[in-house]
Amino acid sequence: MTGVSAPGFRFQRAPPPTSRPLRILHHGAILRTVSSTHKKTLDRAMSRAGACSRSEARAAILAGRVLVNGRPVRDPDAWIDIVRDKVLLDGEPLRAVPKEVWLLHKPCGYVTTADDERDRATVYALLPKGLPWLAPVGRLDLDTSGLLLFTNDSDLANAITAPTTKLQKTYVVVCQGRIEDSAARQLAAGVTLHDGPTRPAKVRRLAADATTTTLELVIGEGRNRQVRRMIEAIGSHVITLHRTQIGPLQLGDEPEGHARRLTTAEVDALRAAVRTTPGRHRPRTNRGRSR
Ligand code: URA
């Protein structure tokens, strides 16, 4: 399947079945080939360059704000060569933006999205002004507080959040009622959720009183509302949920509502943890869209 991007200028649309070079066609003739290692769909190339999110890139492309080699391209799935093709957004070239990772101590009451259709406060309101475009690494629920990362390094973000990763995330969860040892053992062994059984977890009781139990839960997965659903699966429910650690990175004493850029040493430690974690993420190919 090919998509017409501009008169007389066609980009090959379908991902190649092998790693053969892509052909860019002009009036049916091969204009040039694109090395498969440099090929990216236009929307992905823009988000990889740190210019904007993938959905913002798609919207800009569809709105005709993007030129490739001087010609408007309105097809977000057009394949380009990120080394050779010149991409302009609103007349400005895409520049390689340095990769950054930021840590936010998210308070409850903020949505993890850039744009909330219900106009609620978003986590972006808590980031300093003037940062390059950064995406949240996974998400925390509206009512969850704690460690949330942001980055413009989509490979690192994908590696941390990939379903195959076993990078451990630590939560402190205050549960309704008494959680007996047998229920804690169930949590540790894995409980059955509607989207399948959970992997073994580490569970530690931190405190208990007549009406609540506080657990530390360390899990190597990140499914939607996973901790809340795990606690419901043992017959309780979450009163408060707070993330304290992702891999080697601790929230520490970062004040609530504050963000800071990770140091090089912290980013290196995170990268090393992702690389050495068994079941780690394999880099995405261009074969499918992430969302
Ligand atoms: N698990 C949940 O249920 N919610 C979160 O926000 C994070 C993990």
Residues whose N, C-alpha, C, O or C-beta is under 5 A from the ligand:
A	BS01	URA	R139 L140 D141 T144 R225 Q226 V227 R228 R229
